[in-house]
Amino acid sequence: MNARVVAALLAAVTLAAGCSSSPAPPTAVTVAPATVTPAGAHGITAAPARADEECDREASLRPRSQPAPGAMPSGSTMAAIAERGRLVVGVDQNTYLFGFRNPSTGQLEGFDIDVAREIARAIFGDPDRIDLKVVDASQRESALTSGKVDVVVRTYSVTCERRRSVAFSTVYFYANQRILAAKGSGIDSAADLADKRVCAVTGTTSLSTLFAMEPRPALVGVATWTDCLVMLQQGQVDAISTDDAVLSGLNRQDPTVEITGPPSLAVEPYGVGINKDHEDLVRFVNGVLEQMRADGTWQRLYDRWLLGLGPSPGPPAARYQDP
């Protein structure tokens, strides 16, 4: 065997030995998880505007003769909407079951979205002639008064305070304010919220109810209910309190939490928000809601979206302020 062959064999043995050796284990690195606070989250230290409930907040304008789709009265608000070709509606995209973005399709869906589509159907004969504009809870009044939207259908509780700025339809849904907390948290009543951190969306009536509690919990305001859920999951708050309809949607997204507390901290009647200058549109929308109650559309929408809340209570009866 010549020297060149011997050198080649030695090189092969050395390479094989190197390939069979175990690499040194990587150095362990420990990184603490970062807790991210949702943008805009802030402590609530001043009393939110609380509705003066001396008015009959649920009474609205009685509908008149309902025009057929595609035949809106000349000069009416509905005719202007028909000429534009679209009904513009302020909605939510973060309230599961009522107004949320379907991750599979990217489309906005829910009970409120379908109520809005029925209004578009009544104007155009086509529920798809609609533009959905996402508005935060704190922007609902300004969206209406500025003309950015024609109507707001967004878990919009009717209050006397809000009625000073905008008009409302008759009530199309009743919700009850309750509490959402982690299972086993020990939060079972309003009294258990004392000294706890409680989250609610800025601009909602839920904050007003919580602020009035004695003793008062530490309140955190955020932009959306999903922000509240993230803060609860991260341990930044101890509970969320708002309408049971909203809490049920959050519970569906996270089974480690549960709805608790009394049957109702406050009753919240939902109405369609409308510009106060558009009295004809208020009466028209009330006509649409009357039809939905009468022909089973309201029940059909409840069965599609809200059966998880329990058996249907049936559509709320309309109450009118004029003969």
C-alpha positions in Angstrom: 0.0 0.0 0.0 1.6 3.3 -1.0 1.7 6.4 1.0 -1.0 8.2 -1.0 -3.5 5.4 -0.3 -2.7 5.4 3.4 -3.2 9.1 3.6 -6.6 8.8 1.9 -7.7 6.1 4.3 -6.7 8.1 7.3 -8.7 11.1 6.0 -11.8 9.0 5.6 -11.5 7.6 9.1 -11.1 11.0 10.5 -14.1 12.3 8.6 -16.3 9.4 9.7 -15.3 10.0 13.4 -16.2 13.7 13.1 -19.6 12.9 11.6 -20.5 10.4 14.3 -19.7 12.8 17.2 -22.7 14.5 18.9 -22.8 18.3 18.6 -22.6 20.3 21.7 -26.1 21.1 23.1 -27.3 24.7 22.5 -27.1 27.1 25.3 -30.4 27.4 27.1 -32.0 30.8 26.8 -34.9 31.9 29.0 -37.2 34.7 27.6 -40.1 35.9 29.8 -43.4 36.1 27.8 -44.3 39.7 27.0 -47.6 41.0 28.3 -49.1 43.3 25.7 -51.7 45.9 26.7 -54.2 46.6 23.9 -53.8 50.1 22.4 -55.9 52.7 24.1 -56.6 50.7 27.3 -56.8 53.2 30.2 -58.1 53.4 33.8 -61.5 55.0 34.3 -61.4 57.4 37.2 -64.1 60.0 36.2 -67.8 59.1 36.1 -68.9 58.3 32.5 -71.9 60.2 31.3 -74.9 58.5 32.8 -78.3 58.5 31.1 -81.1 60.5 32.7 -83.8 57.9 32.5 -86.7 60.3 33.1 -87.8 59.9 29.5 -89.6 56.9 28.0 -86.4 55.8 26.3 -88.0 52.9 24.4 -90.8 54.8 22.7 -90.2 55.7 19.1 -92.2 57.1 16.1 -95.0 55.1 14.7 -94.5 53.8 11.2 -96.8 55.1 8.4 -97.8 53.5 5.2 -94.7 51.4 4.2 -93.6 52.0 0.6 -92.7 49.1 -1.6 -89.0 48.3 -2.3 -87.8 50.4 -5.1 -90.6 53.0 -4.7 -89.4 55.3 -2.0 -91.4 58.6 -1.7 -90.0 61.5 -3.6 -88.0 63.9 -1.5 -87.7 61.4 1.4 -84.5 60.3 3.1 -85.1 56.8 1.8 -85.3 58.2 -1.8 -81.9 59.9 -1.3 -80.5 56.6 -0.1 -82.0 54.7 -3.1 -80.5 57.3 -5.5 -77.1 56.7 -4.0 -77.5 53.0 -4.6 -76.4 51.8 -1.1 -77.6 51.9 2.5 -74.6 53.0 4.7 -74.6 51.3 8.1 -72.4 51.7 11.1 -71.6 48.2 12.5 -69.2 46.3 14.7 -66.6 43.7 13.7 -65.6 42.5 17.1 -68.8 41.3 18.8 -69.2 37.6 18.0 -72.8 36.6 17.1 -73.9 40.3 16.6 -71.3 41.9 14.3 -68.1 40.1 13.6 -65.7 39.3 10.7 -65.9 35.7 9.6 -62.2 34.5 9.5 -63.0 32.1 6.7 -64.7 34.5 4.3 -63.5 38.0 5.6 -67.2 39.0 5.5 -69.1 40.8 8.3 -71.8 38.6 9.8 -74.1 38.4 12.8 -77.6 39.3 14.1 -77.1 43.0 13.8 -75.6 42.7 10.3 -78.7 40.8 9.2 -81.1 43.4 10.7 -79.2 46.0 8.7 -79.6 43.8 5.6 -83.4 43.7 6.1 -83.5 47.5 6.1 -81.6 47.5 2.8 -84.0 44.9 1.4 -87.0 47.1 2.3 -85.4 50.1 0.4 -84.0 48.3 -2.7 -85.6 44.9 -2.7 -82.0 43.6 -2.4 -80.3 43.0 1.0 -76.8 43.2 -0.6 -77.2 46.9 -1.5 -75.4 47.9 1.6 -72.1 49.4 2.7 -71.0 48.3 6.2 -68.8 50.9 8.0 -67.0 49.7 11.2 -67.4 52.2 14.0 -66.2 52.1 17.5 -68.8 52.3 20.3 -67.6 55.8 21.2 -68.1 56.9 17.6 -71.7 55.9 17.1 -73.3 59.3 17.8 -70.7 61.2 15.8 -71.1 58.8 12.8 -74.8 59.6 12.7 -74.7 63.4 13.3 -72.0 63.9 10.7 -73.8 61.9 8.1 -71.0 59.3 7.8 -73.7 56.6 8.0 -77.4 56.4 7.5 -78.1 54.1 10.5 -76.2 52.4 13.2 -77.0 48.8 14.0 -74.4 47.9 16.6 -75.6 46.5 20.0 -76.7 50.1 20.5 -78.5 50.5 23.9 -81.2 53.2 23.9 -80.8 55.8 26.6 -82.3 59.2 27.3 -78.8 60.7 27.2 -78.2 59.4 23.7 -81.6 60.4 22.5 -80.6 64.0 23.0 -78.2 63.6 20.1 -79.7 60.9 17.9 -83.0 59.1 17.3 -83.8 55.4 17.8 -86.1 52.9 16.4 -88.2 50.7 18.6 -86.4 48.1 20.6 -85.4 45.0 18.6 -83.5 43.1 21.3 -83.2 43.1 25.1 -79.8 42.2 26.7 -78.9 42.0 30.4 -75.6 43.1 31.9 -73.7 40.4 33.6 -70.1 39.3 34.4 -67.5 37.2 32.6 -64.6 35.8 34.6 -62.3 32.8 34.6 -63.8 29.5 35.8 -63.0 29.1 39.5 -62.2 32.8 40.0 -64.6 33.1 42.9 -66.4 36.0 41.2 -70.0 35.1 41.5 -71.8 38.4 42.3 -71.6 42.1 41.9 -70.2 42.3 45.4 -67.3 40.1 44.4 -66.1 42.8 42.0 -65.0 45.0 44.8 -61.3 45.7 44.6 -61.2 43.7 41.3 -60.1 45.0 37.9 -63.0 45.0 35.5 -62.9 45.8 31.8 -65.6 47.4 29.6 -65.6 49.2 26.3 -65.3 53.0 26.4 -68.5 54.8 25.5 -70.8 52.0 26.6 -73.6 52.0 29.2 -71.8 49.1 30.9 -69.1 51.4 32.3 -71.7 53.8 33.8 -73.3 50.9 35.7 -70.0 49.6 37.0 -68.9 53.1 38.0 -72.0 53.5 40.1 -71.3 50.4 42.2 -70.4 50.7 45.9 -67.7 49.7 46.5 -66.5 50.5 43.0 -64.2 48.1 41.2 -61.1 49.4 39.4 -62.3 50.0 35.8 -60.4 49.7 32.6 -61.8 51.1 29.3 -60.8 49.7 25.9 -61.8 50.1 22.3 -63.4 46.6 21.7 -64.7 43.6 23.6 -62.0 41.4 22.2 -59.5 43.7 23.8 -61.2 43.0 27.1 -61.0 39.2 26.5 -57.2 39.5 25.7 -56.6 41.4 28.9 -58.6 38.8 30.9 -56.6 36.0 29.3 -53.3 37.7 30.2 -54.4 38.4 33.8 -54.4 42.1 33.3 -58.0 42.3 34.5 -60.1 40.0 36.7 -63.5 40.3 34.9 -65.4 41.8 32.1 -68.9 43.2 32.5 -71.4 44.0 29.8 -74.5 42.6 28.0 -75.0 38.9 28.3 -75.4 38.8 24.5 -71.8 40.1 24.1 -70.4 38.0 26.9 -71.9 34.8 25.3 -69.9 35.5 22.2 -66.7 36.0 24.2 -67.4 32.8 26.1 -67.8 30.9 22.8 -64.3 32.0 21.9 -62.7 31.0 25.2 -64.3 28.1 27.1 -62.0 28.7 30.1 -64.2 31.6 31.2 -67.8 31.6 32.3 -70.7 34.0 32.6 -71.6 34.7 36.2 -73.2 37.1 38.6 -76.9 38.1 39.0 -79.4 37.7 36.2 -79.1 41.4 35.4 -77.0 44.3 36.6 -78.9 46.4 34.1 -81.3 45.9 31.3 -80.1 47.1 27.9 -82.6 47.7 25.1 -81.0 47.7 21.6 -82.3 50.0 18.9 -81.3 51.2 15.5 -79.6 54.6 15.7 -80.7 57.2 13.2 -80.0 60.9 12.6 -82.6 63.0 14.5 -83.2 65.1 11.4 -84.5 62.1 9.5 -87.8 61.4 11.1 -89.1 59.7 8.0 -86.3 57.2 8.1 -87.1 56.5 11.8 -90.7 55.7 10.9 -89.5 53.6 7.9 -87.1 51.5 10.0 -89.9 50.9 12.5 -92.0 49.7 9.7 -89.3 47.2 8.7 -89.0 46.0 12.3 -92.8 45.6 12.5 -92.6 43.4 9.4 -89.8 41.4 10.8 -91.8 40.7 14.0 -94.9 39.7 12.0 -93.5 37.5 9.2 -91.1 35.5 11.4 -87.9 37.1 10.1 -86.8 38.2 13.6 -87.3 34.6 14.9 -85.4 33.2 12.0 -82.4 35.5 12.7 -82.6 34.6 16.4 -82.5 30.9 15.5 -79.5 31.4 13.2 -77.4 33.5 15.5 -78.6 33.5 19.1 -79.9 30.1 20.2 -76.8 29.8 22.4 -78.3 32.5 24.6 -81.2 30.1 25.4 -84.8 29.7 24.1 -86.1 32.6 22.1 -88.0 35.2 24.1 -89.7 36.4 21.0 -89.2 39.9 19.5 -89.7 42.8 21.8 -93.1 44.5 21.5 -92.9 47.9 19.9 -93.8 51.0 21.9 -94.7 54.3 20.2 -94.7 57.8 21.5 -97.3 59.2 19.1 -100.8 58.0 18.1 
